[in-house]
């Protein structure tokens, strides 16, 4: 009697304590993330909201200014110019990036002799330090000594001023971005490898030519990855910064003043911390808006397998 | 009806058509091979140009047409950049910062991934969704307030902002990658170790991690690239030249040397070299990582 009573008492308590110990272990092991998330993400985001309503130059104490930073977003011509430049760059660069990387992936899914070399070569530019790439591309675009104008010369196109003129500077950044499509390409290659051979064979027996198979089978099956690549590319393109800082410092005539560069200037050159925070939130809302819009639009043409 | 006629007359034509298609396919592949090779040269031209120009005398850089192989390679250009810039200092700085950040990334991501992969604790799923949500968060949103935070900590002009945050498993994709891998390790192994009296920490470090070398390598490789190439954080937090990393040094050198292209190219090539080596020797980890997660690089 006594022994059974004892064991009955102990069992639930031990089970509970084992469970408790797992709970504690779970929180302990996850604590780096929990602490880091609260300290380095949540708190800065909340603090950033506080900053939006204050004027602060880091020297004197922050001063409450109500909505003036937000009003400034809409009245400051440079803020809208920076957004325009960034959107222009993104909307021009991303679709072409997707097309190039998709075509490359299609080509590199064929049994080519040097396939691995091509894959590695097309991928490599994105792992190189962006600072080094920017330093080189700055000179690639040089009107007199750059290799781009020399290559265009082979086609009979006269030298272009690229980074030295307002009209072509953004285009130059778009062209540079075409060399940084390695990640998108690898994702497409992985996706293409997952398309069952049998589906393509069945279609070809039914008389579908290669173009027809591409448009009616391959592209629809790849739409989720196209969406994924597009979303990531848009988020990244909206944050273009390093090339602009190094190659043009935002010029000429602010033609390459992109949003993050402007935020950086307001925050870390003019020390308008409040206004910089407001600009960052504005960009954040726009990026999220674009992402939601892409998901929304994609519902019509993205094909998900069940 | 149409199909019937098609069928009846198609004994030999089909096979002939197939032959023709095969031939066309082969010719197409040859054309594609040539096209891809040309494109690859085009793609890598800026990098080739940089390397070759880093070995030229100034006049040769500004000569048209471009010479792709320098007439008389100036290896001395590389000695010169070490004279004008304390490059070893910057290399050492970069090495320390990158090592500490990467070690922190791997250890903290592994711990957190273990908690998400193997432990049951209340709130786990919520925290996991929060972790995944951080992937959609543009970094720019925390740029300014983080600076203020680290300023309050007294961390400005130290390496701490470049290291400490990465000890908190901040990069969701690394945690995700490891979690997926850990979940594939048989649970029985862990139970056996527990019966033998091993604690959770020992299980993670002596059982799980040794079995997870491929995923750890993938994460480490991505983290090395991320931190080696990082420019924005050093730009904001580091002022003193003695603490500069290579990316800051290259940018400063580029800004002050308008005419000596060969030296700027030599400095850029020097900075690029470790990444190329890493790429050559760790290529399979790249491909693994990107193919399974869609991340890696920029």
Interface residues (C-beta under 8 A of the other chain):
Chain A: X19 X22 X23 X24 X25 X26 X27 X28 X29 X30 X32 X33 X34 X35 X36 X37 X39 X40 X41 X43 X44 X45 X47 X48 X51 X58 X104 X107 X108 X110 X111 X112 X113 X114 X117 X118 X119 X120 X121 X122 X123 X124 X125 X126 X127 X128 X129 X130 X131 X132 X133 X135 X136 X137 X138 X139 X140 X144 X145 X147 X150 X151 X179 X180 X182 X183 X186 X187 X189 X190 X228 X232 X235 X236 X238 X239 X241 X242 X245 X246 X259 X260 X263 X264 X267 X268 X273 X276 X277 X280 X281 X283 X284 X287 X288 X291
Chain B: X29 X32 X33 X35 X36 X37 X39 X40 X43 X44 X45 X46 X47 X49 X50 X61 X62 X64 X65 X66 X108 X111 X112 X114 X115 X116 X119 X120 X121 X122 X124 X127 X130 X131 X134 X136 X137 X138 X139 X140 X141 X142 X143 X144 X145 X146 X147 X148 X149 X151 X165 X167 X168 X169 X170 X175 X200 X204 X225 X228 X229 X231 X232 X236 X246 X247 X250 X251 X254 X261 X264 X265 X268 X269 X271 X272 X275 X276 X278 X279 X283 X286 X287 X290 X291 X294 X295 X296 X297 X298
